[in-house]
């Protein structure tokens, strides 16, 4: 390896028989990995979505009155506490885990046990909470489970076919729709907050089943290193390779690794990153992936948690609370569609999505200040577009990395980049709170 990220890595076959050189080997059980990663993506983000959906109910159980704005100088119909504050409580623990996780030992089975245990503890703590701090601890547990799960499962995906990144992303997108609708549906049929959250204990159980019973862990055969053309065993056994998994040692010498560009004198070997300092020095090479993704999430969550609740169309078939809920569902539909479409259409220049998402911020700011949109359907259309951009930026970033990163550094690189969305969300929450309060003190609204 030349040590430069962004190169295309592939394994080409030598003369291993005519039939091998003309047809790629089939993996008839690949669907197990794809299904497992879809379920893992769904379960990992489910608790995060539910806690945001249930936040007002959780606070209401302890007598919180978030609608008393009489003494705060608000001139608009606003909640005193911005939904950005709720967002921060559900994202900061996950962000801390994502910052520290890549530097910790990668004991995947222990990590997954922690994910399932923390998720279950989160549902039970919130469900049975008798004081506010216990409920907050439950939200923290759910956030920790989500953050640890994302960096663990994405890093572990480097051992599998690159399409598991697509199914994982589709599952996380589905969590937005399924999580918000399931919570609302269970509440509408008469269950209280405690009963609803206890029913949702099936989710961490499903996560455990998907990882230990559906996902294959021993279908990769490690091929010993060779100095004939390729000195990296990980490159030979990379799940994105065209090589059959069961290859006799006599055929290994026919394998060569090709790099899409000419090596430079300062190229580094394709060796695993060992030690804290070496990993830290490698991080700046990930900025081309991290910065656009961070900006996309910063802009979209600023819209969702800072501006959505300030947009209101009076006199239509939806009251103010329902308008907010359905805008969130509309956004999640867009995320789900784009996160599920990378195998149909993919984009390399994610920074373009950041620019387009910023234009959405400008549009919604003008809408909040001037209320110029003639119909809520225009808002629904823009929100759907916003969700498409957010989900598209996420899945295309990791899909691009799964193709461009060298095998020995792919897991760490993906773990580091997984921090980007949480950084953007946390920054959005911090900006949304003062922005919300400032706008609410200004005259206006419909």
N, C-alpha and C positions, 0 to 999 in steps of 0.2 A: 504493500500500500504506500501511497505517496504522502499520507498524512493530511491531505487536503479534503475537507468535506465538500460534498456536492458532486463528487465524481461518480460515475456509474460503475457499479461492480457487477460482474457476471462471471459465470463459469462456462467455458466452452468445452465441448467434447472432442476427443480425438477419434481415432479409428477404432471404435469399439463395436464394430459390426454394422452392417448396412441398416438393419432395422432400427438400431438404437440411434443412428445418426439422422434418421428421417422422421422419427416420431418421439414425442415426449412421453415419459412414463406417466401412467395414470395413478392417482391415489384414490381408490374407491371409497375410502372412509374420511376423506377430507371434510365432508359435510358435518361430521361430528365436531371438528374444531370450529367450523364456521358457526354452527348452532350454539355451541358452548360460549363462544365469545359474544354472540348477540345477547344471550341470557346474562352473561357477566356484566356487559355494558348497561343493560336494563336495570339489574339489581344494584349495581354500584351507584348509579345516579338517582335511584328511586327515592331513597330516604332524604336526600338533599332537596328534591322537588317537593316532597310531602311536607317537610318541615317549613318550607316557605309558604306552602298553601295553607298550613294549619297555624301559622304564626299568630294571626289575630285571635283565633279560637283559644290558643294556649294562653295568651295574655288575658283574654276575657275571663278565663276560669279563675284568675286571681284578682279580678276586680279592676283590671287596667281599663282606663277610659281614654282611648286614643283619639276621640273625636271632640274633646273639649278644647276649643281654640279661643274661647272668649277673652282670655287674658294674655294673649300672645301677639296681639296686633295684626292678626291675619285679616286681609281684606278679600280673600277668596275662600271658596269652600274647600278647605284643606284639612287633612289630618295633622295633628300637632307633631307626631313622630313620623318621619319619612320612612317609607318601606326600605330605603337604603340602610337604615339602622338594623333592620331584621336581616338584610342580606349580609352585613358584616359579621353578625353572630354566627352565620351559617357557612362562612367562607374562610375566615382567618385561621381557625384550627387546621383546615385542610391545606391552607397555604403553608403553614409552619411545617406540616408533615412533608409536603412536596419539596421544600427547601432542604430538609435534612435527610430525607429518604435515600436520594441517590448516593450518599456517602456512607450509608449503613450496609451491613452484610445482606446479601440478597438470598435469604432463606425463604423461598417462595411459599412453602407450605405453612410455615409459621406466620408469615404475613397474611395469608388468606384466612387462617384461623382467627387472627386478630380482627380482620375486616368483618367477618361474619359475627364475631362476638360483640364488637363495638356497635354494629348496626342493630343487633337485637337489643343490646343494652339501651341504646338510644330510644327505640320505640317504647320499651318498658318504663324507662325513667320518666319520659314525658307523659306516658299514659297514666302512671300511678303517682305523679308528682303532687305533693300537697303544699309545697312552697315554690316560689318562683325560681330560686337558685337551683333546685333539683331539676326543674324543667329545662333550664338553661344548660345544665350539665348533660341532659339528654340530647339537646341540639348539638352540643360540642362533640359528644360521642359519635353521632351520625356524621358530622362533618369530618372527623378524624377517619372514620371508616371509608368515606368517599375519597378523601385525598390519598390515603394509603393504597386503596384499591386501584385508583387510576394509574398511579406511577408504577405499581407492581404489575398489573395486567398488561399495560402497554409495553413495559420493558420485557416481560415474559413473551410477548407476541413475536419478538425477534427470533424465537425458536420455531416459528410456524410459517405457513404460507402467508404471503403479504396480504392476502384478501381477508385475513382475520381482523386487520385494522379497519376494513370497511364494515364488517359485521359488528365489531365493537362500537364503532361510531354510530351505526344505525340503532343499536340497542340503547346507547346513551340518549339518542334523539327520541326514541320511543318512550324512554322513562319520563320525559317531560309531559307527553300527552297522557300516558297511562297513569302516571303518578297524580297529576292534577285532577284528572277525571275520576279516578278511583276514589280519591279522598272526598271529592264533592258528592259523588254518587252514594257512597256509604253514609255520609252525613244526611243526605236527602231521604234515605230510606229509614231514618230514625235512630241510627247509632250515634252515641255521643263520642267525644274525642277519645276517651280511654278505650272504648270498645273498638273504634275504628283502627287505632294504632295497634291494638293487640291482634286484630285480624291480619295486619300487615307484617306480622312476624313470619309469615310464609315466605317473604322476600329473602331474608338472609338464609333461610333454609334452602331455597331454590338456588342461591348463589353457591352454597356448598355443594349441592348436587351437580351443578354445571361444572364446577372445577374438578371435583374428585371422581365423578362417575361418568361424565360425558366427554370432557376434554382428554385427549390422549397425551400421556406424559413419557412414554417409552417407545415411541415409534421411530425415533431418530437413531441411526447407527453412527457412532463416532468413528471416523476414518483416521487412521494414524497419519502423522505429518509426513510429507515427502519433500525432497529438495529438487525434484524434477518439475520445474515449471510453477509450483505452488508450494510454499512453505507454511501455509496457514491452514490447519485442519478445520477451523471454523468456516473458512470460505468454501471448503469442499462439502461441508454438511449444511450449509445455509439452506433454510427452508425455501428460499426463492430460487434456488438453483434448479437447473434442468436435469441434474444428475439423478439417476436412480439411487434410492437410499441404500440398497444392498449391492455393493460393488466390491469385487474381489481386489485384493491388494495389487494383483498383477496388472489391473487396468488403471490404477491410480496414476501411474506414470504418464498416461496419455492425456491427463487433465492439465489444463493451463488456465491461469487467471489473467484476464485481459483488463486493462484500464483504459477508459475512453480518451485519455489525453496523455501526452508525453510526460514522463517523470522529470522532476526538476532536481537539482543537486541537493536541495534541503529537504527532500522527501523523507518521511519517517516510515518505519515499518508498521505493518498492520498488526499491532500487538495490543492486548487488552490494557486499559488504563489502570495503573496500579498506584495506589497512594493518593493522599488528599491533594498534594500540590500538583501532581500530574493531571488530576481531574479538574482542578480549578483552572489550570492553564488551558485546558481544552474547551472550557465553557464559552469564551468569546467567539469561537468558530460556530456556535449554535445561534448567535444573535440574528443571523439572516432568517432563521425559522421563528425565533422567539418574539422579536420586536413586532412584526406584522400581526401575529396572533394576539399578542397582548393588546395592541391598539384596537383590533376588531372587538375584543371582549370589553375593553374599556368603554368604547362608544355605545355598544348595544346595551350593556347593563346600565349605563347612565340614562339611556332612553327608558329602559324598562322600569328601573327603580327610582328615577328622579323625575320623569316627565309623564309617564303613563297616567298616574293618578291625578294629574293636573289637566288632563284632556277630558272634556265632558260635553255630550250632546243632549241637552234637555228635551223633554217632550217626545222621545222616541220609545220604541217597545222595550228598551232596556234601561233600567235605572242606573245610577252612577256606579254602584258596587258591581253590578253584573257587566257593565261596560268594561270595567277594569279586568274582571275575571276572563271575559271572552277575548280581550286583547292579549292576555297571557296565553290562552289556549291557541289563538291564531299564531302567535310567535313560535310556540312549541311545534306547531304543524310545519312551519317553514323550516325549523331546525331539523326535524325528523326527515323531511323530504331530501334536504341537501346532504345530510349525513349518510343517507342510504343510497346516494347516487354516484359515488366516486368511480364505480366500475362502468358507468355509462358516460359520464363526463367528468373530466378532472382539469384542474388549473395549476400551473406551476407558480404564477406570480400572485401570491396571496396578498401582497401589498396593495394590489388594485382593490381588493375587497375592503381593506382598511380605509382607503380613500372614499369608496362608495358608502361605507358605514358612517364616516364623518359627515357626508352630505345628508344622511338620514338625521343625524343630530341637528344639523342646521334647520332642516325641514320641521322637526318637532319643536324646536325652540320657537320658530316663527308661529307655529300652530298654537303653542301655549300662550304666547304674548298677544297674538292678533286674532286667533280663532277664525281663520279664513277658509277652512275646508268646508265645502258645501254639504258634505254627507259623511257619516261615519264609515261608509263603505270605502271611501278613499283612504281613511286611516287604516282600515283592515288590510287593504291592499299593500300599503307601505310597510305595515308591521310584518306581513307575510314575507315581503322582500327582505326586511331586516333579518328575519329568522333564517332565510335562505343564505344570506351572506355569512351570518355567524356560524351556522353548521357547516357551510362550505369551507370556510377558513380553517376550521378545526380538522375536518377529515382530510383535506388536501395537504395540510402541513404534515401530518403523520404518515399519510400515504406516500408523499414525496420522500420523506426520510427513510421509509422502509425500502425504497428503491435506490436511494443515493448513498446511504451510510454504509461504511464497511462493516462486515459481520461482527468483528470483535469489539467494535465501539458503538454499535447500534443501540444496545440495551441502555447504556448510560446516557447516550445522546437523547433518546426518547424520554427517559426519566427526567432529565433536566428541562427539556422543552415542555413537558407536561405541567411545569410550574406556570407557564405563560398565561394560560387562561385565568388561573386563580389570581395572579398579580393584577391582571386587567379588571377582574370582577371586584377585588378589594379596593383598587383605586376608584372604580366607579361608585362604590358605596360611600367612600370618603368624600367624593365630590358631590354626590347626589344629595347628601343631607343638608349642607349649607345652601346649595342651589335651590332645593325645594323650599327651605324656609325663606330665602330672599324673594323668590317669586311669589310666595303666598302673601307677603307683605305689600305687594304691588297691586294696584287696582287692575281689574280686567276680568276675563272669563266670560262665558256665555250667559 
